[in-house]
Amino acid sequence: MSKLKLTHNKITPDNQAAIVRISGHSNYSYLHMNDGKVHIFPSSLAQYASRLPDFIRIHKQHLVNPKCIQTVIKIDSRQAYVTLLSGEILPIAKRRINQVLDQMIQELASRKNNSTP
């Protein structure tokens, strides 16, 4: 396996697959990797959101790799959660619920199209 090299300025497609989610706090971002490691970078979450268009912004503090989402649970029109393959449960912002559901429907459709020979 190749060594993962991340900088806050360059994220390659291989690196994207290794990122489970990115959480933000102020002007710092925490990249949560699929091996359990967490890397901190001095970039805002908004900067990562613009560089990673396939990732889904579920909350002002969370940007998630859609390939790492196991389930989306909508309790009502004001409350929903995302469960990641790692078992983490993250809240979806009220105003983003429908957008996240739409993006996940597209992601599931693309997974289905890619899996059929």
Backbone as CSV, one residue per row, in Angstrom:
resi,resn,N_x,N_y,N_z,CA_x,CA_y,CA_z,C_x,C_y,C_z
1,MET,0.852,-1.183,0.000,0.000,0.000,0.000,0.891,1.236,0.000
2,SER,0.536,2.219,-0.809,1.345,3.432,-0.892,1.142,4.300,0.334
3,LYS,2.165,5.054,0.643,2.110,5.941,1.804,1.196,7.119,1.492
4,LEU,0.337,7.441,2.416,-0.602,8.542,2.240,0.104,9.858,2.502
5,LYS,0.058,10.752,1.527,0.644,12.071,1.701,-0.454,13.101,1.554
6,LEU,-0.703,13.805,2.618,-1.729,14.833,2.627,-1.106,16.174,2.951
7,THR,-1.519,17.161,2.225,-1.240,18.531,2.625,-2.567,19.248,2.516
8,HIS,-2.692,20.378,3.175,-3.969,21.072,3.105,-4.194,21.687,1.733
9,ASN,-3.155,21.739,0.893,-3.297,22.304,-0.444,-3.545,21.261,-1.518
10,LYS,-3.192,19.991,-1.255,-3.312,18.980,-2.298,-3.927,17.703,-1.742
11,ILE,-5.053,17.351,-2.291,-5.705,16.090,-1.954,-5.948,15.365,-3.271
12,THR,-5.361,14.197,-3.419,-5.505,13.420,-4.643,-6.726,12.513,-4.538
13,PRO,-7.189,11.958,-5.665,-8.323,11.026,-5.603,-8.061,9.831,-4.677
14,ASP,-6.802,9.358,-4.619,-6.478,8.258,-3.710,-6.641,8.687,-2.261
15,ASN,-6.229,9.913,-1.971,-6.374,10.427,-0.613,-7.846,10.595,-0.243
16,GLN,-8.649,11.026,-1.221,-10.082,11.228,-0.957,-10.728,9.949,-0.471
17,ALA,-10.359,8.827,-1.068,-10.953,7.546,-0.687,-10.587,7.169,0.742
18,ALA,-9.460,7.655,1.241,-9.020,7.327,2.592,-9.663,8.224,3.651
19,ILE,-10.279,9.319,3.223,-10.912,10.246,4.165,-12.346,9.802,4.427
20,VAL,-12.686,9.578,5.679,-14.042,9.198,6.059,-14.891,10.453,6.204
21,ARG,-14.354,11.419,6.966,-15.072,12.672,7.162,-14.090,13.757,7.553
22,ILE,-14.549,14.983,7.439,-13.762,16.133,7.857,-14.633,16.932,8.811
23,SER,-14.106,17.195,9.985,-14.834,18.025,10.936,-14.093,19.345,11.075
24,GLY,-14.854,20.392,11.286,-14.247,21.709,11.366,-14.502,22.384,12.687
25,HIS,-13.525,23.158,13.088,-13.647,23.985,14.280,-12.863,25.250,14.023
26,SER,-13.569,26.361,13.924,-12.945,27.646,13.628,-12.222,27.553,12.278
27,ASN,-10.965,27.879,12.224,-10.212,27.821,10.967,-9.331,26.580,10.868
28,TYR,-9.690,25.536,11.596,-8.953,24.277,11.544,-9.889,23.162,11.113
29,SER,-9.326,22.212,10.400,-10.097,21.052,9.971,-9.396,19.786,10.431
30,TYR,-10.197,18.825,10.840,-9.704,17.539,11.304,-10.116,16.495,10.276
31,LEU,-9.145,15.893,9.609,-9.417,14.861,8.624,-9.390,13.515,9.329
32,HIS,-10.536,12.851,9.361,-10.683,11.546,9.999,-10.500,10.495,8.907
33,MET,-9.462,9.694,9.043,-9.095,8.737,8.009,-9.697,7.357,8.287
34,ASN,-9.721,6.520,7.238,-10.313,5.191,7.404,-9.461,4.261,8.262
35,ASP,-8.213,4.627,8.542,-7.378,3.822,9.432,-7.485,4.269,10.894
36,GLY,-8.380,5.238,11.153,-8.600,5.709,12.510,-7.775,6.924,12.899
37,LYS,-6.815,7.296,12.076,-5.983,8.452,12.391,-6.733,9.746,12.097
38,VAL,-6.348,10.801,12.804,-6.934,12.126,12.603,-5.801,13.106,12.332
39,HIS,-5.900,13.831,11.232,-4.907,14.837,10.865,-5.550,16.209,10.993
40,ILE,-4.809,17.162,11.540,-5.322,18.519,11.686,-4.608,19.430,10.684
41,PHE,-5.391,20.287,10.021,-4.840,21.233,9.050,-5.436,22.612,9.280
42,PRO,-4.645,23.660,9.027,-5.120,25.033,9.233,-5.920,25.559,8.046
43,SER,-6.979,24.872,7.694,-7.881,25.292,6.622,-9.306,25.143,7.121
44,SER,-10.176,26.015,6.652,-11.568,25.931,7.078,-12.285,24.792,6.359
45,LEU,-13.382,24.382,6.917,-14.189,23.326,6.312,-14.734,23.769,4.954
46,ALA,-15.033,25.045,4.816,-15.530,25.573,3.545,-14.504,25.389,2.427
47,GLN,-13.233,25.535,2.751,-12.189,25.337,1.745,-12.152,23.884,1.281
48,TYR,-12.307,22.942,2.200,-12.346,21.531,1.817,-13.607,21.210,1.027
49,ALA,-14.714,21.819,1.402,-15.974,21.579,0.686,-15.854,21.991,-0.781
50,SER,-15.149,23.076,-1.051,-14.992,23.519,-2.440,-14.017,22.623,-3.203
51,ARG,-13.053,22.027,-2.511,-12.074,21.154,-3.169,-12.541,19.710,-3.297
52,LEU,-13.549,19.339,-2.543,-14.054,17.970,-2.551,-15.551,17.973,-2.874
53,PRO,-15.897,18.211,-4.137,-17.316,18.347,-4.494,-18.142,17.075,-4.299
54,ASP,-17.505,15.913,-4.251,-18.248,14.667,-4.045,-18.645,14.463,-2.590
55,PHE,-17.966,15.125,-1.681,-18.283,15.000,-0.260,-19.574,15.754,0.047
56,ILE,-20.279,15.310,1.066,-21.578,15.885,1.419,-21.445,16.693,2.707
57,ARG,-21.862,17.939,2.635,-21.858,18.812,3.816,-23.153,18.549,4.570
58,ILE,-23.065,17.857,5.692,-24.270,17.497,6.434,-24.577,18.475,7.560
59,HIS,-23.583,19.263,7.929,-23.715,20.142,9.087,-22.633,21.194,8.967
60,LYS,-22.746,22.278,9.694,-21.715,23.306,9.598,-20.368,22.806,10.097
61,GLN,-20.360,21.708,10.849,-19.106,21.157,11.362,-18.688,19.842,10.724
62,HIS,-19.473,19.321,9.766,-19.170,18.002,9.215,-19.293,17.949,7.696
63,LEU,-18.257,17.399,7.077,-18.224,17.104,5.649,-17.915,15.614,5.552
64,VAL,-18.759,14.846,4.859,-18.668,13.392,4.903,-18.452,12.808,3.506
65,ASN,-17.597,11.791,3.454,-17.405,11.036,2.221,-18.646,10.163,2.034
66,PRO,-19.399,10.343,0.950,-20.647,9.570,0.788,-20.418,8.063,0.698
67,LYS,-19.221,7.644,0.297,-18.921,6.214,0.213,-18.785,5.580,1.594
68,CYS,-18.675,6.409,2.620,-18.525,5.915,3.993,-19.818,6.002,4.794
69,ILE,-20.901,6.404,4.142,-22.190,6.500,4.829,-22.906,5.159,4.736
70,GLN,-23.310,4.651,5.892,-24.041,3.385,5.928,-25.538,3.625,5.828
71,THR,-26.059,4.531,6.676,-27.489,4.821,6.655,-27.743,6.298,6.914
72,VAL,-28.896,6.734,6.439,-29.398,8.064,6.749,-30.753,7.843,7.400
73,ILE,-30.907,8.367,8.603,-32.142,8.167,9.348,-32.827,9.513,9.530
74,LYS,-34.034,9.617,8.964,-34.825,10.830,9.116,-35.916,10.540,10.137
75,ILE,-35.833,11.210,11.261,-36.804,11.006,12.332,-38.068,11.812,12.052
76,ASP,-37.887,13.079,11.713,-38.987,13.934,11.296,-38.393,15.051,10.444
77,SER,-39.193,16.063,10.138,-38.719,17.123,9.248,-37.638,17.994,9.866
78,ARG,-37.415,17.824,11.155,-36.429,18.666,11.843,-35.253,17.897,12.416
79,GLN,-35.257,16.574,12.284,-34.220,15.778,12.921,-33.843,14.581,12.057
80,ALA,-32.538,14.478,11.742,-32.032,13.352,10.963,-30.569,13.106,11.338
81,TYR,-30.127,11.877,11.076,-28.784,11.476,11.419,-28.170,10.662,10.291
82,VAL,-26.843,10.658,10.250,-26.088,9.833,9.331,-25.299,8.846,10.176
83,THR,-25.325,7.573,9.794,-24.500,6.571,10.441,-23.403,6.189,9.458
84,LEU,-22.163,6.297,9.900,-21.024,5.966,9.048,-20.690,4.483,9.175
85,LEU,-19.919,3.962,8.231,-19.512,2.559,8.284,-18.719,2.246,9.547
86,SER,-18.083,3.264,10.099,-17.297,3.090,11.329,-18.180,3.009,12.573
87,GLY,-19.481,3.282,12.418,-20.406,3.253,13.535,-20.692,4.622,14.131
88,GLU,-19.954,5.638,13.702,-20.194,6.990,14.209,-21.561,7.483,13.745
89,ILE,-22.230,8.220,14.602,-23.521,8.813,14.277,-23.352,10.323,14.321
90,LEU,-23.678,10.984,13.204,-23.514,12.433,13.092,-24.858,13.076,12.779
91,PRO,-25.138,14.231,13.362,-26.407,14.907,13.083,-26.382,15.593,11.723
92,ILE,-27.544,15.689,11.109,-27.709,16.458,9.876,-28.421,17.746,10.268
93,ALA,-27.910,18.862,9.796,-28.535,20.151,10.092,-29.952,20.182,9.528
94,LYS,-30.861,20.831,10.248,-32.272,20.894,9.827,-32.423,21.366,8.380
95,ARG,-31.723,22.421,8.040,-31.882,22.985,6.701,-31.205,22.158,5.608
96,ARG,-30.414,21.156,5.983,-29.709,20.331,5.000,-30.313,18.936,4.818
97,ILE,-31.346,18.605,5.560,-31.889,17.240,5.526,-32.285,16.820,4.117
98,ASN,-33.102,17.605,3.438,-33.561,17.215,2.101,-32.414,17.154,1.101
99,GLN,-31.484,18.080,1.203,-30.325,18.098,0.312,-29.469,16.836,0.512
100,VAL,-29.245,16.458,1.760,-28.457,15.259,2.051,-29.170,14.013,1.538
101,LEU,-30.472,13.935,1.735,-31.235,12.779,1.232,-31.142,12.687,-0.290
102,ASP,-31.269,13.814,-0.979,-31.154,13.821,-2.439,-29.773,13.369,-2.896
103,GLN,-28.730,13.865,-2.232,-27.370,13.485,-2.594,-27.122,12.001,-2.340
104,MET,-27.682,11.459,-1.280,-27.505,10.038,-0.992,-28.258,9.160,-1.985
105,ILE,-29.407,9.616,-2.442,-30.133,8.870,-3.475,-29.286,8.793,-4.743
106,GLN,-28.652,9.902,-5.110,-27.762,9.918,-6.275,-26.560,9.001,-6.056
107,GLU,-25.991,9.035,-4.863,-24.831,8.187,-4.545,-25.201,6.710,-4.621
108,LEU,-26.358,6.343,-4.067,-26.791,4.948,-4.115,-27.056,4.491,-5.548
109,ALA,-27.608,5.379,-6.359,-27.845,5.050,-7.766,-26.522,4.823,-8.489
110,SER,-25.528,5.648,-8.206,-24.235,5.482,-8.867,-23.534,4.219,-8.381
111,ARG,-23.691,3.864,-7.102,-23.127,2.609,-6.584,-23.754,1.420,-7.289
112,LYS,-25.077,1.491,-7.481,-25.786,0.391,-8.140,-25.343,0.258,-9.594
113,ASN,-25.198,1.396,-10.281,-24.755,1.369,-11.679,-23.332,0.855,-11.816
114,ASN,-22.483,1.161,-10.869,-21.091,0.711,-10.910,-20.949,-0.764,-10.546
115,SER,-21.886,-1.307,-9.785,-21.776,-2.694,-9.360,-22.366,-3.680,-10.371
116,THR,-23.234,-3.219,-11.243,-23.825,-4.117,-12.238,-22.885,-4.239,-13.438
117,PRO,-22.631,-5.503,-13.872,-21.716,-5.709,-15.009,-22.319,-5.327,-16.331
